[in-house]
C-alpha cells in the first residue's frame, strides 16, 4: 500500500467519525509515521513543535481506534493499515465481524462501498469473533515466513500445528499471519477450545458458513464439511487444542468425549481438499507428527523463546530502565513473552523500573500467575511424568537416562515414554554433549523446588 492510499483510507475513517477531512498537519503526521519518522523529525519538516505534533498524533490514533474498533498507536499504525488492505482498493473492518460471519467493506472516497457493487462473484466469510487482538508483534518473522510458505501454497500443508509452552506466543503468531493475509482465503474461522465442545457441535458451527442445510447424520455432516473445504479455500484455526487431551495421562491422549477429533484431524490431513487447519496447542499428539514432511501434508512449528530486547520495548519500554541489562532478564525467563510481561510489571512497581536492582536480588521470581499455570500443568502430567519432573528438578544440572534409571524405580518402557511425553509438552529439553542429557525448564524447576520446601 502506498502512502496515497493510506491517506485516502485514513481520511475516509476520520470523516466517518468526525465528519471532517484530514487537514494538512494531520496528513503530514500520517505520512511521516508511515515512513517511519520520529515525532521530532516530523515536527522539523512541518515547522511545528514536537509537542504539537504529538498532540495531533494522539488525537488521530484515538479517532482511528474508534473507527476500527481496536487500539491504534504510532508503533502499530503501519502494520494495522497494511493488514486492512484488501484487493488493492477494498478494506475490511475486522473487529466489526460478528458471529453471523458478515463483512463490512470500506472503499476509498468515490468508490463503491456496497459489496455487490464491487464484485458479484466475491465469496468471503470471516469470523474472528473469538480471536484475540494483537497489540504488538515481536521478532517472529522467521516463523511467520514459515507459516506463509506452508499455507499460501494451496493444498500443500493441510494440517499445521503451532506448538509450545504457555505464553511463548503461539496465538499471537497465528493471529498475525491471519491479519496479514485476510484476502488470501475465502473463509476464515477462529475457534477456541478452552472449554471444548463435541466434534458434532463444532462441525455444525463450521457448517453454518456454507449456508447449506446440515445433513441428518454426523457422518454425512462430516462429508458435507469436507466437501465445503474442497469447494472453498478455507482457513480454520482451533486454539487451546490441549484441552481435548486427558489429564493425568501421557501426552496427546484424547478424552473419551473428544476421541472423534482424532479421526477428524486425520481426515483433514489425509483427504484431498484445498483448505488448511491450524491447531494451536501446548501439547503434541500423534496427529501432529510426521517423519517426512516433504511427502505428507502435516507440518509442526515448535516455538522457543526469543532473545531480543525488542520484546521488552514492545511491551512498553517506558516501564523499564537499565536497557543494558534487558537481555539478561530475557535470558533468565527463557525469552517467554508471557513471563516477561508479568515480570516487567513487578520491576516497574517494586523496583521503580530498575532491571539491575531486580537482577541483583539473584532470585528467579515466580509470579502468582506463573504459579497457577505451573500447578495446572503439573496436574495434567501422568504419575510417571510427575516422578521424572520432580527428579530432574532436584539438581541444577541435566541428567542422563542412566542417571534417572538409577534413581527411580521405573521400567525402561515407563522411563522412555515419560521422557518422550515431557518433551512433547515442551517442559523438558535434551542436550547433546558426550551423552544425551535431559533438562527441565528452569522457571518450572524453580516453582517445583519452592513447592517441595
TORKOL-4160 file (C-alpha; in steps of 0.2 Angstrom, whole numbers, padded with zeros to 4 digits, m for minus):
453
<pt num="1" X="0000" Y="0000" Z="0000"/>
<pt num="2" X="0007" Y="0017" Z="m0005"/>
<pt num="3" X="0006" Y="0032" Z="0006"/>
<pt num="4" X="m0008" Y="0040" Z="m0006"/>
<pt num="5" X="m0019" Y="0025" Z="m0002"/>
<pt num="6" X="m0015" Y="0026" Z="0016"/>
<pt num="7" X="m0020" Y="0045" Z="0017"/>
<pt num="8" X="m0036" Y="0041" Z="0007"/>
<pt num="9" X="m0041" Y="0027" Z="0019"/>
<pt num="10" X="m0037" Y="0037" Z="0035"/>
<pt num="11" X="m0047" Y="0052" Z="0028"/>
<pt num="12" X="m0062" Y="0040" Z="0025"/>
<pt num="13" X="m0061" Y="0034" Z="0043"/>
<pt num="14" X="m0058" Y="0051" Z="0051"/>
<pt num="15" X="m0073" Y="0058" Z="0041"/>
<pt num="16" X="m0084" Y="0044" Z="0046"/>
<pt num="17" X="m0080" Y="0048" Z="0065"/>
<pt num="18" X="m0079" Y="0067" Z="0064"/>
<pt num="19" X="m0087" Y="0072" Z="0048"/>
<pt num="20" X="m0071" Y="0082" Z="0044"/>
<pt num="21" X="m0057" Y="0078" Z="0032"/>
<pt num="22" X="m0039" Y="0077" Z="0036"/>
<pt num="23" X="m0031" Y="0094" Z="0037"/>
<pt num="24" X="m0013" Y="0097" Z="0031"/>
<pt num="25" X="m0005" Y="0094" Z="0048"/>
<pt num="26" X="m0014" Y="0078" Z="0051"/>
<pt num="27" X="m0009" Y="0072" Z="0033"/>
<pt num="28" X="0009" Y="0077" Z="0037"/>
<pt num="29" X="0009" Y="0066" Z="0053"/>
<pt num="30" X="0002" Y="0051" Z="0045"/>
<pt num="31" X="0014" Y="0052" Z="0030"/>
<pt num="32" X="0029" Y="0054" Z="0042"/>
<pt num="33" X="0023" Y="0040" Z="0054"/>
<pt num="34" X="0020" Y="0028" Z="0038"/>
<pt num="35" X="0038" Y="0032" Z="0033"/>
<pt num="36" X="0045" Y="0028" Z="0050"/>
<pt num="37" X="0050" Y="0045" Z="0055"/>
<pt num="38" X="0050" Y="0050" Z="0074"/>
<pt num="39" X="0039" Y="0064" Z="0080"/>
<pt num="40" X="0054" Y="0077" Z="0081"/>
<pt num="41" X="0058" Y="0073" Z="0063"/>
<pt num="42" X="0040" Y="0076" Z="0058"/>
<pt num="43" X="0040" Y="0092" Z="0068"/>
<pt num="44" X="0055" Y="0099" Z="0059"/>
<pt num="45" X="0048" Y="0095" Z="0042"/>
<pt num="46" X="0032" Y="0105" Z="0045"/>
<pt num="47" X="0039" Y="0119" Z="0056"/>
<pt num="48" X="0029" Y="0114" Z="0071"/>
<pt num="49" X="0034" Y="0110" Z="0089"/>
<pt num="50" X="0037" Y="0092" Z="0094"/>
<pt num="51" X="0023" Y="0093" Z="0107"/>
<pt num="52" X="0011" Y="0099" Z="0095"/>
<pt num="53" X="0014" Y="0085" Z="0083"/>
<pt num="54" X="0012" Y="0073" Z="0097"/>
<pt num="55" X="m0005" Y="0080" Z="0101"/>
<pt num="56" X="m0010" Y="0079" Z="0083"/>
<pt num="57" X="m0004" Y="0061" Z="0083"/>
<pt num="58" X="m0013" Y="0056" Z="0099"/>
<pt num="59" X="m0030" Y="0063" Z="0093"/>
<pt num="60" X="m0028" Y="0054" Z="0077"/>
<pt num="61" X="m0024" Y="0037" Z="0085"/>
<pt num="62" X="m0040" Y="0040" Z="0096"/>
<pt num="63" X="m0051" Y="0043" Z="0081"/>
<pt num="64" X="m0044" Y="0029" Z="0071"/>
<pt num="65" X="m0046" Y="0017" Z="0086"/>
<pt num="66" X="m0064" Y="0021" Z="0087"/>
<pt num="67" X="m0067" Y="0019" Z="0069"/>
<pt num="68" X="m0058" Y="0002" Z="0068"/>
<pt num="69" X="m0063" Y="m0004" Z="0085"/>
<pt num="70" X="m0045" Y="m0008" Z="0090"/>
<pt num="71" X="m0031" Y="0001" Z="0099"/>
<pt num="72" X="m0021" Y="0011" Z="0086"/>
<pt num="73" X="m0005" Y="0019" Z="0091"/>
<pt num="74" X="0011" Y="0026" Z="0082"/>
<pt num="75" X="0020" Y="0010" Z="0084"/>
<pt num="76" X="0007" Y="m0001" Z="0076"/>
<pt num="77" X="m0001" Y="0011" Z="0064"/>
<pt num="78" X="0008" Y="0004" Z="0049"/>
<pt num="79" X="0005" Y="m0014" Z="0052"/>
<pt num="80" X="m0013" Y="m0011" Z="0056"/>
<pt num="81" X="m0016" Y="m0002" Z="0039"/>
<pt num="82" X="m0006" Y="m0015" Z="0029"/>
<pt num="83" X="m0017" Y="m0029" Z="0035"/>
<pt num="84" X="m0033" Y="m0018" Z="0031"/>
<pt num="85" X="m0028" Y="m0019" Z="0013"/>
<pt num="86" X="m0040" Y="m0030" Z="0003"/>
<pt num="87" X="m0038" Y="m0032" Z="m0016"/>
<pt num="88" X="m0029" Y="m0016" Z="m0018"/>
<pt num="89" X="m0044" Y="m0005" Z="m0015"/>
<pt num="90" X="m0056" Y="m0013" Z="m0003"/>
<pt num="91" X="m0055" Y="m0013" Z="0016"/>
<pt num="92" X="m0062" Y="m0024" Z="0030"/>
<pt num="93" X="m0066" Y="m0019" Z="0047"/>
<pt num="94" X="m0060" Y="m0034" Z="0056"/>
<pt num="95" X="m0067" Y="m0030" Z="0073"/>
<pt num="96" X="m0085" Y="m0027" Z="0067"/>
<pt num="97" X="m0086" Y="m0045" Z="0061"/>
<pt num="98" X="m0099" Y="m0054" Z="0072"/>
<pt num="99" X="m0103" Y="m0072" Z="0073"/>
<pt num="100" X="m0115" Y="m0071" Z="0059"/>
<pt num="101" X="m0100" Y="m0070" Z="0048"/>
<pt num="102" X="m0105" Y="m0053" Z="0040"/>
<pt num="103" X="m0091" Y="m0042" Z="0032"/>
<pt num="104" X="m0091" Y="m0024" Z="0032"/>
<pt num="105" X="m0081" Y="m0017" Z="0017"/>
<pt num="106" X="m0073" Y="0000" Z="0016"/>
<pt num="107" X="m0068" Y="0009" Z="0000"/>
<pt num="108" X="m0059" Y="0025" Z="m0005"/>
<pt num="109" X="m0069" Y="0040" Z="m0007"/>
<pt num="110" X="m0078" Y="0040" Z="m0024"/>
<pt num="111" X="m0078" Y="0021" Z="m0025"/>
<pt num="112" X="m0092" Y="0009" Z="m0022"/>
<pt num="113" X="m0094" Y="0003" Z="m0004"/>
<pt num="114" X="m0108" Y="m0010" Z="m0007"/>
<pt num="115" X="m0101" Y="m0027" Z="m0008"/>
<pt num="116" X="m0112" Y="m0032" Z="m0023"/>
<pt num="117" X="m0107" Y="m0016" Z="m0032"/>
<pt num="118" X="m0089" Y="m0021" Z="m0031"/>
<pt num="119" X="m0089" Y="m0039" Z="m0037"/>
<pt num="120" X="m0105" Y="m0050" Z="m0039"/>
<pt num="121" X="m0094" Y="m0066" Z="m0038"/>
<pt num="122" X="m0084" Y="m0062" Z="m0022"/>
<pt num="123" X="m0087" Y="m0075" Z="m0009"/>
<pt num="124" X="m0078" Y="m0071" Z="0008"/>
<pt num="125" X="m0083" Y="m0075" Z="0025"/>
<pt num="126" X="m0073" Y="m0071" Z="0040"/>
<pt num="127" X="m0077" Y="m0075" Z="0059"/>
<pt num="128" X="m0063" Y="m0069" Z="0070"/>
<pt num="129" X="m0075" Y="m0065" Z="0084"/>
<pt num="130" X="m0066" Y="m0077" Z="0096"/>
<pt num="131" X="m0048" Y="m0072" Z="0090"/>
<pt num="132" X="m0038" Y="m0060" Z="0101"/>
<pt num="133" X="m0032" Y="m0043" Z="0097"/>
<pt num="134" X="m0014" Y="m0042" Z="0094"/>
<pt num="135" X="m0006" Y="m0025" Z="0100"/>
<pt num="136" X="0012" Y="m0029" Z="0097"/>
<pt num="137" X="0021" Y="m0042" Z="0087"/>
<pt num="138" X="0040" Y="m0046" Z="0091"/>
<pt num="139" X="0053" Y="m0054" Z="0081"/>
<pt num="140" X="0044" Y="m0069" Z="0074"/>
<pt num="141" X="0047" Y="m0065" Z="0056"/>
<pt num="142" X="0056" Y="m0082" Z="0053"/>
<pt num="143" X="0042" Y="m0092" Z="0060"/>
<pt num="144" X="0029" Y="m0080" Z="0051"/>
<pt num="145" X="0038" Y="m0084" Z="0034"/>
<pt num="146" X="0037" Y="m0102" Z="0038"/>
<pt num="147" X="0018" Y="m0101" Z="0040"/>
<pt num="148" X="0017" Y="m0091" Z="0024"/>
<pt num="149" X="0027" Y="m0105" Z="0015"/>
<pt num="150" X="0016" Y="m0119" Z="0021"/>
<pt num="151" X="m0001" Y="m0110" Z="0020"/>
<pt num="152" X="m0001" Y="m0099" Z="0005"/>
<pt num="153" X="0004" Y="m0114" Z="m0007"/>
<pt num="154" X="m0014" Y="m0121" Z="m0009"/>
<pt num="155" X="m0016" Y="m0139" Z="m0003"/>
<pt num="156" X="0002" Y="m0141" Z="0001"/>
<pt num="157" X="0000" Y="m0142" Z="0020"/>
<pt num="158" X="m0017" Y="m0146" Z="0025"/>
<pt num="159" X="m0014" Y="m0148" Z="0044"/>
<pt num="160" X="m0002" Y="m0137" Z="0053"/>
<pt num="161" X="0002" Y="m0137" Z="0072"/>
<pt num="162" X="0009" Y="m0122" Z="0081"/>
<pt num="163" X="0016" Y="m0129" Z="0097"/>
<pt num="164" X="0025" Y="m0123" Z="0113"/>
<pt num="165" X="0023" Y="m0119" Z="0132"/>
<pt num="166" X="0011" Y="m0106" Z="0138"/>
<pt num="167" X="0015" Y="m0088" Z="0135"/>
<pt num="168" X="0028" Y="m0092" Z="0121"/>
<pt num="169" X="0017" Y="m0083" Z="0108"/>
<pt num="170" X="0008" Y="m0096" Z="0098"/>
<pt num="171" X="m0008" Y="m0087" Z="0097"/>
<pt num="172" X="0000" Y="m0071" Z="0093"/>
<pt num="173" X="0010" Y="m0078" Z="0079"/>
<pt num="174" X="m0005" Y="m0086" Z="0071"/>
<pt num="175" X="m0016" Y="m0071" Z="0073"/>
<pt num="176" X="m0003" Y="m0060" Z="0065"/>
<pt num="177" X="m0002" Y="m0072" Z="0050"/>
<pt num="178" X="m0021" Y="m0071" Z="0048"/>
<pt num="179" X="m0021" Y="m0052" Z="0050"/>
<pt num="180" X="m0008" Y="m0050" Z="0036"/>
<pt num="181" X="m0017" Y="m0062" Z="0024"/>
<pt num="182" X="m0036" Y="m0060" Z="0026"/>
<pt num="183" X="m0038" Y="m0058" Z="0007"/>
<pt num="184" X="m0029" Y="m0075" Z="0003"/>
<pt num="185" X="m0044" Y="m0086" Z="0009"/>
<pt num="186" X="m0062" Y="m0087" Z="0005"/>
<pt num="187" X="m0067" Y="m0092" Z="0023"/>
<pt num="188" X="m0058" Y="m0089" Z="0039"/>
<pt num="189" X="m0065" Y="m0096" Z="0056"/>
<pt num="190" X="m0056" Y="m0095" Z="0073"/>
<pt num="191" X="m0062" Y="m0106" Z="0087"/>
<pt num="192" X="m0055" Y="m0108" Z="0105"/>
<pt num="193" X="m0056" Y="m0125" Z="0113"/>
<pt num="194" X="m0053" Y="m0118" Z="0131"/>
<pt num="195" X="m0070" Y="m0125" Z="0135"/>
<pt num="196" X="m0071" Y="m0139" Z="0122"/>
<pt num="197" X="m0086" Y="m0144" Z="0113"/>
<pt num="198" X="m0091" Y="m0160" Z="0105"/>
<pt num="199" X="m0085" Y="m0163" Z="0087"/>
<pt num="200" X="m0103" Y="m0163" Z="0082"/>
<pt num="201" X="m0106" Y="m0146" Z="0089"/>
<pt num="202" X="m0090" Y="m0139" Z="0081"/>
<pt num="203" X="m0095" Y="m0147" Z="0064"/>
<pt num="204" X="m0112" Y="m0139" Z="0065"/>
<pt num="205" X="m0104" Y="m0122" Z="0069"/>
<pt num="206" X="m0092" Y="m0123" Z="0054"/>
<pt num="207" X="m0106" Y="m0129" Z="0043"/>
<pt num="208" X="m0116" Y="m0113" Z="0046"/>
<pt num="209" X="m0104" Y="m0104" Z="0035"/>
<pt num="210" X="m0108" Y="m0115" Z="0020"/>
<pt num="211" X="m0126" Y="m0108" Z="0021"/>
<pt num="212" X="m0132" Y="m0126" Z="0017"/>
<pt num="213" X="m0145" Y="m0136" Z="0026"/>
<pt num="214" X="m0135" Y="m0148" Z="0038"/>
<pt num="215" X="m0137" Y="m0167" Z="0034"/>
<pt num="216" X="m0146" Y="m0178" Z="0047"/>
<pt num="217" X="m0132" Y="m0190" Z="0052"/>
<pt num="218" X="m0115" Y="m0185" Z="0060"/>
<pt num="219" X="m0106" Y="m0195" Z="0046"/>
<pt num="220" X="m0115" Y="m0185" Z="0032"/>
<pt num="221" X="m0111" Y="m0169" Z="0040"/>
<pt num="222" X="m0093" Y="m0173" Z="0041"/>
<pt num="223" X="m0093" Y="m0177" Z="0022"/>
<pt num="224" X="m0103" Y="m0161" Z="0019"/>
<pt num="225" X="m0090" Y="m0151" Z="0028"/>
<pt num="226" X="m0076" Y="m0159" Z="0019"/>
<pt num="227" X="m0085" Y="m0155" Z="0003"/>
<pt num="228" X="m0086" Y="m0137" Z="0008"/>
<pt num="229" X="m0067" Y="m0137" Z="0012"/>
<pt num="230" X="m0064" Y="m0144" Z="m0006"/>
<pt num="231" X="m0075" Y="m0131" Z="m0014"/>
<pt num="232" X="m0069" Y="m0116" Z="m0005"/>
<pt num="233" X="m0051" Y="m0111" Z="0001"/>
<pt num="234" X="m0054" Y="m0111" Z="0019"/>
<pt num="235" X="m0043" Y="m0107" Z="0035"/>
<pt num="236" X="m0049" Y="m0114" Z="0051"/>
<pt num="237" X="m0040" Y="m0111" Z="0067"/>
<pt num="238" X="m0043" Y="m0121" Z="0083"/>
<pt num="239" X="m0034" Y="m0114" Z="0098"/>
<pt num="240" X="m0030" Y="m0122" Z="0115"/>
<pt num="241" X="m0031" Y="m0140" Z="0107"/>
<pt num="242" X="m0023" Y="m0147" Z="0123"/>
<pt num="243" X="m0039" Y="m0146" Z="0132"/>
<pt num="244" X="m0045" Y="m0161" Z="0121"/>
<pt num="245" X="m0032" Y="m0172" Z="0129"/>
<pt num="246" X="m0034" Y="m0182" Z="0146"/>
<pt num="247" X="m0027" Y="m0175" Z="0162"/>
<pt num="248" X="m0016" Y="m0187" Z="0172"/>
<pt num="249" X="m0011" Y="m0197" Z="0156"/>
<pt num="250" X="0004" Y="m0197" Z="0144"/>
<pt num="251" X="0003" Y="m0183" Z="0131"/>
<pt num="252" X="m0009" Y="m0182" Z="0117"/>
<pt num="253" X="m0022" Y="m0195" Z="0123"/>
<pt num="254" X="m0039" Y="m0189" Z="0119"/>
<pt num="255" X="m0053" Y="m0188" Z="0132"/>
<pt num="256" X="m0067" Y="m0200" Z="0129"/>
<pt num="257" X="m0079" Y="m0187" Z="0124"/>
<pt num="258" X="m0067" Y="m0180" Z="0111"/>
<pt num="259" X="m0060" Y="m0196" Z="0103"/>
<pt num="260" X="m0068" Y="m0192" Z="0087"/>
<pt num="261" X="m0057" Y="m0177" Z="0085"/>
<pt num="262" X="m0043" Y="m0189" Z="0081"/>
<pt num="263" X="m0051" Y="m0196" Z="0066"/>
<pt num="264" X="m0057" Y="m0178" Z="0061"/>
<pt num="265" X="m0039" Y="m0172" Z="0061"/>
<pt num="266" X="m0033" Y="m0187" Z="0052"/>
<pt num="267" X="m0046" Y="m0184" Z="0038"/>
<pt num="268" X="m0041" Y="m0166" Z="0037"/>
<pt num="269" X="m0023" Y="m0172" Z="0033"/>
<pt num="270" X="m0027" Y="m0187" Z="0023"/>
<pt num="271" X="m0041" Y="m0182" Z="0011"/>
<pt num="272" X="m0038" Y="m0171" Z="m0004"/>
<pt num="273" X="m0045" Y="m0153" Z="m0002"/>
<pt num="274" X="m0039" Y="m0135" Z="m0004"/>
<pt num="275" X="m0041" Y="m0129" Z="0014"/>
<pt num="276" X="m0030" Y="m0128" Z="0029"/>
<pt num="277" X="m0032" Y="m0131" Z="0048"/>
<pt num="278" X="m0021" Y="m0124" Z="0061"/>
<pt num="279" X="m0020" Y="m0132" Z="0078"/>
<pt num="280" X="m0013" Y="m0122" Z="0092"/>
<pt num="281" X="m0008" Y="m0132" Z="0107"/>
<pt num="282" X="0004" Y="m0134" Z="0122"/>
<pt num="283" X="0005" Y="m0152" Z="0119"/>
<pt num="284" X="0009" Y="m0163" Z="0104"/>
<pt num="285" X="m0002" Y="m0178" Z="0099"/>
<pt num="286" X="0002" Y="m0191" Z="0086"/>
<pt num="287" X="m0009" Y="m0182" Z="0073"/>
<pt num="288" X="0003" Y="m0168" Z="0073"/>
<pt num="289" X="0018" Y="m0179" Z="0070"/>
<pt num="290" X="0026" Y="m0183" Z="0053"/>
<pt num="291" X="0043" Y="m0191" Z="0049"/>
<pt num="292" X="0043" Y="m0185" Z="0031"/>
<pt num="293" X="0036" Y="m0168" Z="0030"/>
<pt num="294" X="0041" Y="m0167" Z="0011"/>
<pt num="295" X="0029" Y="m0181" Z="0007"/>
<pt num="296" X="0015" Y="m0179" Z="0019"/>
<pt num="297" X="0004" Y="m0163" Z="0021"/>
<pt num="298" X="0007" Y="m0161" Z="0040"/>
<pt num="299" X="0018" Y="m0148" Z="0047"/>
<pt num="300" X="0023" Y="m0144" Z="0065"/>
<pt num="301" X="0030" Y="m0127" Z="0071"/>
<pt num="302" X="0038" Y="m0128" Z="0088"/>
<pt num="303" X="0041" Y="m0111" Z="0096"/>
<pt num="304" X="0055" Y="m0107" Z="0108"/>
<pt num="305" X="0060" Y="m0092" Z="0117"/>
<pt num="306" X="0066" Y="m0075" Z="0110"/>
<pt num="307" X="0082" Y="m0067" Z="0114"/>
<pt num="308" X="0079" Y="m0049" Z="0109"/>
<pt num="309" X="0077" Y="m0033" Z="0119"/>
<pt num="310" X="0063" Y="m0028" Z="0107"/>
<pt num="311" X="0051" Y="m0040" Z="0117"/>
<pt num="312" X="0053" Y="m0028" Z="0132"/>
<pt num="313" X="0052" Y="m0012" Z="0121"/>
<pt num="314" X="0036" Y="m0018" Z="0113"/>
<pt num="315" X="0028" Y="m0022" Z="0129"/>
<pt num="316" X="0031" Y="m0004" Z="0134"/>
<pt num="317" X="0049" Y="0000" Z="0136"/>
<pt num="318" X="0045" Y="0016" Z="0146"/>
<pt num="319" X="0041" Y="0004" Z="0161"/>
<pt num="320" X="0059" Y="m0002" Z="0162"/>
<pt num="321" X="0076" Y="0006" Z="0164"/>
<pt num="322" X="0094" Y="m0001" Z="0163"/>
<pt num="323" X="0092" Y="m0007" Z="0145"/>
<pt num="324" X="0110" Y="m0014" Z="0145"/>
<pt num="325" X="0103" Y="m0027" Z="0157"/>
<pt num="326" X="0087" Y="m0032" Z="0147"/>
<pt num="327" X="0095" Y="m0046" Z="0138"/>
<pt num="328" X="0100" Y="m0054" Z="0155"/>
<pt num="329" X="0082" Y="m0053" Z="0161"/>
<pt num="330" X="0076" Y="m0060" Z="0145"/>
<pt num="331" X="0088" Y="m0075" Z="0146"/>
<pt num="332" X="0083" Y="m0078" Z="0164"/>
<pt num="333" X="0065" Y="m0081" Z="0159"/>
<pt num="334" X="0069" Y="m0091" Z="0143"/>
<pt num="335" X="0063" Y="m0077" Z="0132"/>
<pt num="336" X="0045" Y="m0081" Z="0136"/>
<pt num="337" X="0035" Y="m0065" Z="0132"/>
<pt num="338" X="0021" Y="m0071" Z="0144"/>
<pt num="339" X="0033" Y="m0072" Z="0159"/>
<pt num="340" X="0042" Y="m0056" Z="0154"/>
<pt num="341" X="0026" Y="m0046" Z="0153"/>
<pt num="342" X="0022" Y="m0051" Z="0171"/>
<pt num="343" X="0040" Y="m0048" Z="0177"/>
<pt num="344" X="0040" Y="m0031" Z="0169"/>
<pt num="345" X="0026" Y="m0025" Z="0179"/>
<pt num="346" X="0034" Y="m0031" Z="0195"/>
<pt num="347" X="0050" Y="m0022" Z="0191"/>
<pt num="348" X="0040" Y="m0007" Z="0187"/>
<pt num="349" X="0030" Y="m0007" Z="0203"/>
<pt num="350" X="0043" Y="m0014" Z="0216"/>
<pt num="351" X="0060" Y="m0008" Z="0209"/>
<pt num="352" X="0054" Y="0008" Z="0201"/>
<pt num="353" X="0058" Y="0000" Z="0184"/>
<pt num="354" X="0077" Y="m0003" Z="0188"/>
<pt num="355" X="0081" Y="m0020" Z="0180"/>
<pt num="356" X="0098" Y="m0020" Z="0188"/>
<pt num="357" X="0091" Y="m0019" Z="0205"/>
<pt num="358" X="0079" Y="m0034" Z="0201"/>
<pt num="359" X="0093" Y="m0044" Z="0194"/>
<pt num="360" X="0103" Y="m0040" Z="0210"/>
<pt num="361" X="0091" Y="m0050" Z="0220"/>
<pt num="362" X="0099" Y="m0065" Z="0212"/>
<pt num="363" X="0082" Y="m0074" Z="0213"/>
<pt num="364" X="0071" Y="m0081" Z="0200"/>
<pt num="365" X="0054" Y="m0074" Z="0205"/>
<pt num="366" X="0038" Y="m0084" Z="0201"/>
<pt num="367" X="0023" Y="m0073" Z="0200"/>
<pt num="368" X="0006" Y="m0079" Z="0206"/>
<pt num="369" X="0000" Y="m0081" Z="0188"/>
<pt num="370" X="0015" Y="m0092" Z="0184"/>
<pt num="371" X="0012" Y="m0102" Z="0199"/>
<pt num="372" X="m0006" Y="m0105" Z="0195"/>
<pt num="373" X="m0001" Y="m0110" Z="0177"/>
<pt num="374" X="0013" Y="m0122" Z="0183"/>
<pt num="375" X="0001" Y="m0130" Z="0196"/>
<pt num="376" X="m0012" Y="m0133" Z="0182"/>
<pt num="377" X="0002" Y="m0140" Z="0171"/>
<pt num="378" X="0008" Y="m0152" Z="0185"/>
<pt num="379" X="m0009" Y="m0159" Z="0187"/>
<pt num="380" X="m0010" Y="m0163" Z="0169"/>
<pt num="381" X="0005" Y="m0174" Z="0170"/>
<pt num="382" X="0004" Y="m0193" Z="0172"/>
<pt num="383" X="0011" Y="m0200" Z="0188"/>
<pt num="384" X="0026" Y="m0206" Z="0178"/>
<pt num="385" X="0030" Y="m0189" Z="0171"/>
<pt num="386" X="0027" Y="m0181" Z="0189"/>
<pt num="387" X="0041" Y="m0193" Z="0196"/>
<pt num="388" X="0053" Y="m0189" Z="0182"/>
<pt num="389" X="0050" Y="m0170" Z="0183"/>
<pt num="390" X="0052" Y="m0169" Z="0201"/>
<pt num="391" X="0069" Y="m0179" Z="0200"/>
<pt num="392" X="0075" Y="m0168" Z="0186"/>
<pt num="393" X="0072" Y="m0153" Z="0196"/>
<pt num="394" X="0082" Y="m0159" Z="0211"/>
<pt num="395" X="0099" Y="m0155" Z="0204"/>
<pt num="396" X="0104" Y="m0139" Z="0194"/>
<pt num="397" X="0111" Y="m0149" Z="0180"/>
<pt num="398" X="0105" Y="m0160" Z="0166"/>
<pt num="399" X="0104" Y="m0179" Z="0169"/>
<pt num="400" X="0106" Y="m0194" Z="0158"/>
<pt num="401" X="0093" Y="m0208" Z="0155"/>
<pt num="402" X="0105" Y="m0219" Z="0165"/>
<pt num="403" X="0105" Y="m0207" Z="0180"/>
<pt num="404" X="0086" Y="m0207" Z="0180"/>
<pt num="405" X="0085" Y="m0226" Z="0179"/>
<pt num="406" X="0097" Y="m0227" Z="0194"/>
<pt num="407" X="0087" Y="m0215" Z="0205"/>
<pt num="408" X="0069" Y="m0220" Z="0200"/>
<pt num="409" X="0060" Y="m0237" Z="0201"/>
<pt num="410" X="0053" Y="m0236" Z="0184"/>
<pt num="411" X="0053" Y="m0249" Z="0170"/>
<pt num="412" X="0063" Y="m0245" Z="0154"/>
<pt num="413" X="0046" Y="m0243" Z="0145"/>
<pt num="414" X="0039" Y="m0231" Z="0158"/>
<pt num="415" X="0055" Y="m0221" Z="0158"/>
<pt num="416" X="0056" Y="m0219" Z="0139"/>
<pt num="417" X="0038" Y="m0215" Z="0137"/>
<pt num="418" X="0038" Y="m0202" Z="0151"/>
<pt num="419" X="0053" Y="m0193" Z="0144"/>
<pt num="420" X="0046" Y="m0193" Z="0127"/>
<pt num="421" X="0029" Y="m0186" Z="0134"/>
<pt num="422" X="0038" Y="m0172" Z="0144"/>
<pt num="423" X="0047" Y="m0167" Z="0128"/>
<pt num="424" X="0031" Y="m0166" Z="0119"/>
<pt num="425" X="0024" Y="m0154" Z="0132"/>
<pt num="426" X="0040" Y="m0143" Z="0129"/>
<pt num="427" X="0045" Y="m0143" Z="0148"/>
<pt num="428" X="0060" Y="m0155" Z="0146"/>
<pt num="429" X="0073" Y="m0152" Z="0133"/>
<pt num="430" X="0088" Y="m0163" Z="0128"/>
<pt num="431" X="0106" Y="m0158" Z="0127"/>
<pt num="432" X="0118" Y="m0167" Z="0116"/>
<pt num="433" X="0136" Y="m0167" Z="0124"/>
<pt num="434" X="0146" Y="m0183" Z="0125"/>
<pt num="435" X="0130" Y="m0191" Z="0131"/>
<pt num="436" X="0112" Y="m0186" Z="0128"/>
<pt num="437" X="0106" Y="m0176" Z="0143"/>
<pt num="438" X="0089" Y="m0171" Z="0149"/>
<pt num="439" X="0085" Y="m0154" Z="0157"/>
<pt num="440" X="0069" Y="m0147" Z="0165"/>
<pt num="441" X="0064" Y="m0129" Z="0160"/>
<pt num="442" X="0072" Y="m0118" Z="0173"/>
<pt num="443" X="0057" Y="m0107" Z="0178"/>
<pt num="444" X="0047" Y="m0123" Z="0181"/>
<pt num="445" X="0061" Y="m0130" Z="0191"/>
<pt num="446" X="0061" Y="m0115" Z="0202"/>
<pt num="447" X="0042" Y="m0117" Z="0205"/>
<pt num="448" X="0044" Y="m0136" Z="0209"/>
<pt num="449" X="0058" Y="m0133" Z="0221"/>
<pt num="450" X="0048" Y="m0120" Z="0230"/>
<pt num="451" X="0033" Y="m0132" Z="0232"/>
<pt num="452" X="0044" Y="m0145" Z="0239"/>
<pt num="453" X="0051" Y="m0134" Z="0253"/>
